[in-house]
Each structure stands twice: as structure tokens, then as C-alpha cells.
Amino acid sequence: MKLVIHDLSNSEWDKISDKYRDYEIISDNGRIKSCVGCFGCWTKTPGECVIKDGYEHMGMLIHKADEVIVMSRYTYGGFSSFIKNVFDRSIGYVLPFFEIFDGEMHHKRRYPETKPMTFIFRGRNISEEDKEKARKYVKAVCTNLHGEIKSVQFEDDSSCKAGSPDRSSDEAALLPKTYLINCSYRGEKSNTMRFLSKLAPALEGEIKMLSLVSYSEQIDELVKELLPAKKIVLGMPLYVDGVPSAVLRLMQKLESSDNAGAKKIYVIANMGFYESSQLTNLMSMVKSWCDESGFTYCGGLAIGAGEMMGMMTASPNMDKGPARNIAVGLCDLANAINEAKPMEDFYADAFKFPRFLYILAANSGWPKSGKLNGLKKKDLYKQPELSNV
Ligand SMILES: Cc1cc2nc3c(=O)[nH]c(=O)nc-3n(C[C@H](O)[C@H](O)[C@H](O)COP(=O)(O)O)c2cc1C
């Protein structure tokens, strides 16, 4: 069985579907839910997502497929929000446990195979630079999911939007408020929230804290809310080497709305692996979005070992321990926001906290989480199969 994951409209798909008659097809039925970051696919129902909306078997489907073909609209250097959503919901394909691969921290395989993957991006006049971003992105995805790139193709599609819409530059009409958006679907309990809460007191002027998850069913309301925003801080986790699908959806809505003008965009991103350098694709995607939307990318803070660093924000001496680099980065970010200036992206790793200890601690944490759900350590290694695809 070969698997196609695509984001084409019905009419677009009808034109090529004959070629894929015997393939298993995953497409957008309009009912896919965003990953909520619960890790249930690792510690509750290993290999299977806990959200039952028809997309819960993605890990098993990928396993069953001899080959995976991904067709996506080129979006800020990566996948469209639907394709990203499917990948965010597929992480059960790998194990929660970490290992070092190619000098970086990654997940161990759940299944023995290395999956061949073909990526076909559509867009209008995708530049060489953009193609390079997409190649770099899918390489990271394949490294993470133990896939092997068969080919990366680009198709010119004149129906895809290109270029930046005209934007008003009437800055005076905008209020000098800073909008902090917690884009983690873990909401109040997220590491993102912890970092934003640490940043907020260092900011001058009025602040408005918003949570993406509380707008999940009314994203247009959030877009409206952001109409007067002059400075926006997007806080988010790294999902499958990129922007989480729910955040991509917000970004695309903002881009296509009349949410015009001189918005300055800052980022606080955090991730599970140790090396903050693995956040380069995410930062680049936000920058590409700004370039395409007429917003100004002002840089931000990229935090490695986020699960540990998030907890350390509770310490009054955060600037003295392993989270020292994050404290420095938050300070730089606050200064940049207060002065409404751009900053270089700041990549913050754990300070004097060895990677092997982080991996040891993280790997011993997964069986404990599983135990809370009545699972033994060996259960986390389960290799579920789809019998009747
Ligand atoms: C669907 C999903 C995909 C993830 N992908 C990555 C990844 O590619 N690299 C990484 O370092 N961490 C990854 N993580 C881990 C999160 O980035 C990490 O747990 C982060 O601290 C969560 O932040 P939050 O609490 O603000 O949501 C992933 C988590 C989920 C739920």
C-alpha cells in the first residue's frame, strides 16, 4: 500500500486521482482537530492519537505504507496547515524515547523501517531560495520521523496565492499595546505560557495576553482582536520541526485578512529536544510569513530543552542556573520589544547542563507518565498495526 497525504481541493484532486487509484488517501474532510500536546500517543495509547476524529491512526498508516507521498501547498517554507496538522498528529509513529542521531537529539524508532517519502510542493513562482527552505525543512522532518527522502518536487500552480497584499502603513492608527499570544494548545499549563509570563513583567506599556486555544473554534474573533496590534509576541512550541498547525492556521488567516499594517512580530519558541538550533526552521517560517504578509519580523528567542527550562522559570534565581541563557534571552527580547526594535534571533541552550543528563532525565520520565495511565514501560514500545486499511 502507498499512502498519499494531500491538501488539494476536490476539483484539483479529481484531475489527478486516476493516477492514485490503488493508493490510500488522506485528505482534508474539514474535521481534523489540532494536536493538543498531551503526548497521549506515547503514554496512553502508544502509537495512536487520543483524539478520535478519523485522523488518529496516522502513525499506523505511515507504518503500513510502503511509501508516503505528501502533496502540499508551499507555505512559509513548509507544509500547509492541513498537512502540518496530519504530521503533528503522526508523532506516535516514533517512540517518546530519545537518542542521539547525526549529532542531534531525536526520537527512537517505533517500527523497524525507514520510510521512503516524496514531497510535492505547489506554489506560484516558488523561488530557488524558497525551494531550499522546503528541502531543508523536509530533511529535518525525515530525520525526526526516520523517513528517507525519495524526492522533493515543486509544481507551479497559478491558483496559489503569491506576493504580499497591499498594506496600509498608517502606524498612527495602531495602539501601542503589546499582544502576547500563547499559541500552545496546552494553554495555561504550557511552557510557552511560563516563558511569556516571565517576559510580561519586563515589558513597558499595556499588555494583552491572549490564548490561541480559547479561540480554536472562533479564529476570526482573534484575527479581529489583533486588528489594532502594533507589536505581537507569538509564543509557541516546536511541532515536527516547524510551526504547529493551529498556529499556521492563525498566520494564514492574519495574512489573508485586512489585518494590515506595520505590525512588529516577535517570537518565543521552545522545544523538547536539547539543541535550540533545531528551531531554525520554525524561526525562518515565521520570518517568511512576515515577508509575505507585510509584517515586520523582529526576531525572537529560541529555547532548547523547553520542558526543563519551562519548569525553571519558577526559580527566583533563574539567571544563575541552567536556565541562565534563557534569562539573558528574555531580557534581550524585552528590551527589543520596549524599544520596538528588531533583534537577532537568540538561540538559548541549557547552561552547563549536559545533554546526556537531560536525555537520561527525559527518558526516565516517559515510563512514569505511562504508569499514571496504567501502562508498563514495555507497553510504550507497542507496535500497533492497522489490519484492514
Ligand atoms: C506533535 C508534537 C510534535 C513535536 N515535535 C517536536 C520536534 O520536532 N522537536 C522538538 O524538539 N520537540 C518537539 N515537540 C516537543 C515540544 O516542542 C515540547 O514539548 C515543548 O516544550 C512544548 O511546549 P508547550 O508546553 O509550550 O506546548 C513536539 C511535541 C508535540 C506534541
PDBQT file of the ligand as one rigid body, heavy atoms in Angstrom, charges set to zero:
ROOT
HETATM    1  C1  LIG A 401       3.017  16.945  17.991  1.00  0.00    +0.000 C 
HETATM    2  C2  LIG A 401       4.312  17.340  18.657  1.00  0.00    +0.000 A 
HETATM    3  C3  LIG A 401       5.458  17.449  17.905  1.00  0.00    +0.000 A 
HETATM    4  C4  LIG A 401       6.666  17.821  18.489  1.00  0.00    +0.000 A 
HETATM    5  N1  LIG A 401       7.761  17.942  17.712  1.00  0.00    +0.000 NA
HETATM    6  C5  LIG A 401       8.933  18.333  18.252  1.00  0.00    +0.000 A 
HETATM    7  C6  LIG A 401      10.096  18.467  17.443  1.00  0.00    +0.000 A 
HETATM    8  O1  LIG A 401      10.084  18.286  16.233  1.00  0.00    +0.000 OA
HETATM    9  N2  LIG A 401      11.266  18.834  18.065  1.00  0.00    +0.000 N 
HETATM   10  C7  LIG A 401      11.321  19.076  19.408  1.00  0.00    +0.000 A 
HETATM   11  O2  LIG A 401      12.390  19.416  19.908  1.00  0.00    +0.000 OA
HETATM   12  N3  LIG A 401      10.219  18.986  20.192  1.00  0.00    +0.000 NA
HETATM   13  C8  LIG A 401       9.036  18.620  19.649  1.00  0.00    +0.000 A 
HETATM   14  N4  LIG A 401       7.924  18.506  20.428  1.00  0.00    +0.000 N 
HETATM   15  C9  LIG A 401       8.034  18.792  21.872  1.00  0.00    +0.000 C 
HETATM   16  C10 LIG A 401       7.548  20.201  22.232  1.00  0.00    +0.000 C 
HETATM   17  O3  LIG A 401       8.134  21.191  21.423  1.00  0.00    +0.000 OA
HETATM   18  C11 LIG A 401       7.908  20.480  23.692  1.00  0.00    +0.000 C 
HETATM   19  O4  LIG A 401       7.263  19.533  24.488  1.00  0.00    +0.000 OA
HETATM   20  C12 LIG A 401       7.573  21.866  24.153  1.00  0.00    +0.000 C 
HETATM   21  O5  LIG A 401       8.223  22.107  25.387  1.00  0.00    +0.000 OA
HETATM   22  C13 LIG A 401       6.081  22.071  24.350  1.00  0.00    +0.000 C 
HETATM   23  O6  LIG A 401       5.849  23.423  24.661  1.00  0.00    +0.000 OA
HETATM   24  P1  LIG A 401       4.460  23.961  25.232  1.00  0.00    +0.000 P 
HETATM   25  O7  LIG A 401       4.317  23.384  26.608  1.00  0.00    +0.000 OA
HETATM   26  O8  LIG A 401       4.628  25.430  25.236  1.00  0.00    +0.000 OA
HETATM   27  O9  LIG A 401       3.392  23.485  24.325  1.00  0.00    +0.000 OA
HETATM   28  C14 LIG A 401       6.720  18.101  19.870  1.00  0.00    +0.000 A 
HETATM   29  C15 LIG A 401       5.559  17.985  20.655  1.00  0.00    +0.000 A 
HETATM   30  C16 LIG A 401       4.374  17.594  20.054  1.00  0.00    +0.000 A 
HETATM   31  C17 LIG A 401       3.137  17.465  20.910  1.00  0.00    +0.000 C 
ENDROOT
TORSDOF 0
